[in-house]
Amino acid sequence: MAEARLRTGLWVQATLRRLDLEGFPCALLRRGDDTAGAVLVRLDRRSAGIVVLALARDAMGKLVWLPATGAEPVPPEVADAYVARQVGRDPDLWVLEVDDPRGRATLDTPSG
């Protein structure tokens, strides 16, 4: 049986609203396919650097957020180059940015 998923556009709107209410300034940097586009989240840790998160499946098949640019934050130009490459491969990609200097923001997955 297929896993139930929220439409990506709805998930993005809800996530941006929730993060804003929790005190994390955030923005939509790129709008993707409203129904089923993939999502990258650019966490700005300010002086520590940027962490880009992407959805992936863990060993049990569950959707989880993984650091796509590596375990440690990277400089903004490295993160931006990664995002640009991914957008070049997937024109339906959404990109969100969250101002998260202390690494406290939490993300849900768009599955039901």
Backbone as JSON, one array per atom type, in Angstrom:
{
  "sequence": "MAEARLRTGLWVQATLRRLDLEGFPCALLRRGDDTAGAVLVRLDRRSAGIVVLALARDAMGKLVWLPATGAEPVPPEVADAYVARQVGRDPDLWVLEVDDPRGRATLDTPSG",
  "N": [[0.84, -1.18, 0.0], [0.55, 2.22, -0.82], [2.23, 4.96, 0.72], [0.51, 7.52, 2.41], [0.57, 10.89, 1.45], [0.95, 14.36, 2.04], [0.06, 17.06, -0.12], [2.76, 18.74, -1.57], [2.87, 21.58, -1.69], [0.97, 22.34, 0.25], [2.12, 21.22, 2.55], [4.49, 22.72, 2.67], [3.48, 25.36, 3.07], [2.24, 25.03, 5.6], [4.45, 24.26, 7.15], [6.18, 26.5, 6.97], [4.55, 28.39, 8.25], [4.27, 27.22, 10.83], [6.98, 27.17, 11.72], [7.51, 29.92, 11.73], [5.71, 30.78, 13.73], [6.93, 29.52, 15.86], [9.1, 31.07, 16.23], [11.17, 31.06, 14.38], [12.56, 32.72, 11.87], [11.72, 32.41, 8.47], [11.7, 31.5, 4.97], [10.37, 31.1, 1.67], [12.38, 30.12, -0.8], [12.35, 29.03, -3.31], [9.81, 27.99, -5.41], [8.34, 24.89, -6.06], [6.96, 21.99, -7.71], [3.56, 21.84, -7.03], [2.12, 19.61, -6.26], [3.76, 17.26, -5.86], [6.47, 17.89, -5.54], [9.94, 17.63, -4.63], [11.7, 18.6, -1.59], [14.11, 20.86, -0.35], [15.76, 22.01, 2.54], [17.25, 24.82, 3.73], [19.17, 25.45, 6.33], [20.13, 28.13, 8.11], [22.79, 28.67, 10.0], [24.05, 30.87, 10.76], [27.02, 32.27, 11.78], [28.16, 29.78, 12.06], [27.68, 28.43, 9.72], [25.98, 26.82, 6.94], [23.44, 24.34, 6.81], [22.16, 22.01, 4.65], [19.23, 20.31, 4.28], [17.75, 17.27, 3.16], [15.1, 15.11, 2.15], [15.1, 11.64, 2.8], [15.04, 8.04, 2.76], [15.21, 5.99, 5.62], [16.83, 3.03, 7.01], [14.64, 1.5, 7.66], [12.76, 2.31, 5.9], [11.42, 4.62, 6.44], [10.6, 8.09, 6.01], [13.05, 10.54, 6.49], [14.86, 13.46, 7.54], [17.94, 14.31, 6.22], [21.32, 15.53, 6.44], [22.29, 16.96, 3.57], [24.56, 18.16, 2.66], [26.61, 17.17, 4.12], [27.9, 16.22, 7.4], [28.72, 18.4, 8.91], [28.15, 21.99, 9.19], [28.35, 24.06, 6.23], [30.08, 26.59, 4.26], [28.17, 29.43, 3.01], [28.4, 29.71, 0.15], [29.04, 27.13, -0.69], [26.77, 25.69, 0.09], [24.87, 27.03, -1.49], [25.77, 26.36, -4.06], [25.35, 23.61, -4.04], [22.53, 23.53, -3.8], [21.85, 24.81, -6.22], [22.81, 22.93, -8.09], [21.08, 20.79, -7.54], [18.59, 21.91, -8.19], [19.01, 22.23, -10.9], [18.9, 19.58, -11.68], [16.37, 18.82, -10.9], [13.65, 20.37, -11.74], [11.26, 20.7, -10.38], [11.73, 21.15, -7.74], [11.41, 22.36, -4.4], [12.63, 24.99, -2.31], [13.41, 25.88, 0.89], [14.23, 28.3, 3.4], [15.55, 28.57, 6.63], [16.14, 30.5, 9.44], [18.23, 29.58, 11.78], [20.13, 29.77, 14.14], [20.94, 28.36, 16.45], [20.43, 25.72, 15.98], [17.92, 24.49, 16.59], [15.48, 24.16, 15.33], [12.77, 22.08, 14.28], [11.7, 19.65, 11.92], [8.89, 18.29, 10.3], [7.92, 15.44, 8.33], [6.59, 15.3, 4.98], [4.76, 13.2, 4.89], [1.7, 11.43, 5.51]],
  "CA": [[0.0, 0.0, 0.0], [1.34, 3.45, -0.92], [2.21, 5.83, 1.89], [-0.24, 8.75, 2.2], [1.41, 12.09, 1.52], [0.34, 15.67, 1.82], [0.56, 17.8, -1.28], [3.96, 19.46, -1.14], [2.54, 22.99, -1.46], [0.28, 22.46, 1.54], [3.11, 20.94, 3.59], [5.39, 23.88, 2.73], [2.77, 26.46, 3.73], [2.07, 24.7, 7.02], [5.77, 24.25, 7.8], [6.63, 27.89, 7.11], [3.72, 29.03, 9.28], [4.64, 26.67, 12.15], [8.31, 27.65, 12.1], [7.38, 31.35, 12.05], [5.07, 30.88, 15.04], [7.89, 29.05, 16.86], [10.17, 32.06, 16.35], [12.24, 30.84, 13.41], [12.31, 33.4, 10.6], [11.89, 31.47, 7.37], [11.25, 32.02, 3.69], [10.32, 30.23, 0.51], [13.36, 30.6, -1.77], [12.01, 28.52, -4.64], [8.55, 27.22, -5.46], [8.41, 23.73, -6.94], [5.68, 21.4, -8.1], [2.63, 21.95, -5.91], [1.57, 18.32, -5.88], [4.68, 16.24, -5.37], [7.87, 18.29, -5.67], [10.85, 17.37, -3.5], [11.99, 19.79, -0.79], [15.38, 21.06, 0.35], [15.66, 23.04, 3.58], [18.55, 25.47, 3.96], [19.2, 25.95, 7.7], [21.2, 29.12, 8.26], [23.32, 28.66, 11.36], [24.8, 32.14, 10.8], [28.49, 32.18, 11.73], [28.56, 28.37, 12.0], [27.54, 27.98, 8.34], [24.68, 26.38, 6.44], [23.15, 22.91, 6.69], [21.07, 21.76, 3.71], [18.57, 19.04, 4.58], [16.95, 16.65, 2.11], [14.38, 13.92, 2.59], [15.6, 10.34, 2.34], [14.46, 6.92, 3.51], [16.15, 5.3, 6.5], [16.91, 1.58, 6.8], [13.3, 0.93, 7.84], [11.89, 2.84, 4.86], [10.74, 5.81, 6.93], [11.16, 9.35, 5.55], [13.8, 11.3, 7.49], [15.67, 14.57, 7.02], [19.38, 14.06, 6.33], [22.15, 16.65, 5.96], [22.72, 16.67, 2.2], [25.88, 18.76, 2.43], [27.56, 16.6, 5.06], [27.57, 16.27, 8.83], [29.04, 19.72, 9.47], [27.71, 23.13, 8.38], [29.25, 24.47, 5.16], [29.94, 28.01, 3.92], [27.0, 29.72, 2.17], [28.63, 29.46, -1.28], [28.99, 25.67, -0.9], [25.35, 25.33, 0.18], [24.18, 27.57, -2.67], [26.18, 25.57, -5.22], [24.64, 22.33, -3.92], [21.12, 23.78, -4.14], [21.78, 25.1, -7.67], [22.96, 21.65, -8.81], [19.86, 20.01, -7.36], [17.54, 22.57, -8.98], [19.31, 21.89, -12.29], [18.49, 18.18, -11.9], [14.95, 18.65, -10.57], [12.99, 21.67, -11.84], [10.09, 20.74, -9.5], [12.24, 21.24, -6.37], [11.13, 23.48, -3.51], [13.75, 25.31, -1.42], [13.04, 26.71, 2.03], [15.34, 28.74, 4.24], [15.17, 28.79, 8.03], [17.18, 31.13, 10.26], [18.29, 28.66, 12.93], [21.51, 29.86, 14.6], [21.26, 27.42, 17.52], [20.12, 24.35, 15.57], [16.8, 23.98, 17.38], [14.25, 23.98, 14.54], [12.43, 20.71, 13.96], [10.92, 19.52, 10.69], [8.09, 17.1, 10.08], [8.0, 14.98, 6.94], [5.3, 15.51, 4.33], [3.92, 12.0, 4.81], [0.5, 11.53, 6.32]],
  "C": [[0.89, 1.24, 0.0], [1.16, 4.29, 0.35], [1.44, 7.11, 1.55], [0.69, 9.95, 2.37], [0.57, 13.34, 1.33], [0.86, 16.24, 0.51], [1.71, 18.67, -0.79], [3.66, 20.93, -0.84], [1.88, 23.23, -0.12], [1.26, 22.24, 2.69], [4.05, 22.14, 3.78], [4.72, 25.05, 3.45], [2.64, 26.23, 5.23], [3.39, 24.76, 7.77], [6.29, 25.67, 7.99], [5.85, 28.61, 8.2], [4.12, 28.55, 10.68], [5.99, 27.19, 12.61], [8.28, 29.13, 12.48], [6.76, 31.54, 13.43], [5.99, 30.43, 16.17], [9.09, 29.98, 16.98], [11.35, 31.86, 15.42], [11.9, 31.59, 12.12], [12.61, 32.45, 9.44], [11.3, 32.08, 6.09], [11.22, 30.91, 2.65], [11.28, 30.82, -0.51], [13.02, 30.18, -3.19], [10.76, 27.67, -4.55], [8.7, 26.09, -6.48], [7.03, 23.24, -7.33], [4.77, 21.31, -6.88], [2.16, 20.59, -5.39], [2.59, 17.41, -5.22], [6.14, 16.62, -5.52], [8.67, 17.93, -4.43], [11.17, 18.7, -2.81], [13.41, 19.73, -0.25], [15.14, 22.16, 1.38], [17.07, 23.53, 3.89], [18.49, 26.09, 5.36], [20.4, 26.88, 7.86], [21.61, 29.18, 9.72], [24.22, 29.86, 11.61], [26.3, 31.9, 10.75], [28.99, 30.74, 11.65], [28.48, 27.82, 10.58], [26.12, 27.53, 8.04], [24.6, 24.86, 6.45], [21.98, 22.79, 5.71], [20.53, 20.37, 4.01], [17.75, 18.57, 3.39], [16.26, 15.43, 2.69], [15.01, 12.68, 1.99], [14.89, 9.28, 3.16], [15.55, 6.28, 4.37], [16.11, 3.8, 6.22], [15.56, 0.89, 6.94], [12.31, 1.45, 6.8], [11.13, 4.09, 5.27], [11.42, 7.06, 6.37], [11.82, 10.09, 6.71], [14.55, 12.43, 6.8], [17.13, 14.26, 7.27], [20.16, 15.27, 5.83], [22.76, 16.3, 4.6], [24.12, 17.19, 1.9], [26.92, 18.25, 3.41], [27.17, 16.85, 6.5], [27.79, 17.64, 9.45], [28.48, 20.83, 8.59], [28.79, 23.52, 7.36], [29.09, 25.97, 4.92], [28.75, 28.24, 2.98], [27.22, 29.41, 0.69], [28.6, 27.97, -1.62], [27.53, 25.2, -0.88], [24.6, 25.8, -1.06], [24.52, 26.79, -3.93], [25.47, 24.22, -5.21], [23.18, 22.5, -4.35], [20.97, 24.02, -5.64], [21.91, 23.82, -8.5], [21.68, 20.82, -8.72], [18.69, 20.59, -8.16], [17.75, 22.27, -10.47], [18.87, 20.47, -12.64], [16.98, 17.99, -11.74], [14.25, 20.01, -10.61], [11.74, 21.81, -10.96], [10.45, 20.93, -8.03], [11.81, 22.51, -5.66], [12.38, 23.73, -2.67], [13.25, 26.28, -0.35], [14.3, 27.14, 2.76], [14.81, 29.04, 5.63], [16.37, 29.39, 8.75], [17.19, 30.38, 11.59], [19.7, 28.65, 13.53], [21.89, 28.84, 15.66], [20.93, 25.97, 17.18], [18.97, 23.72, 16.32], [15.53, 23.73, 16.58], [14.03, 22.5, 14.25], [11.54, 20.7, 12.7], [10.14, 18.21, 10.7], [8.35, 16.64, 8.66], [6.62, 15.15, 6.31], [4.45, 14.26, 4.16], [2.75, 12.14, 5.78], [0.58, 10.82, 7.64]]
}
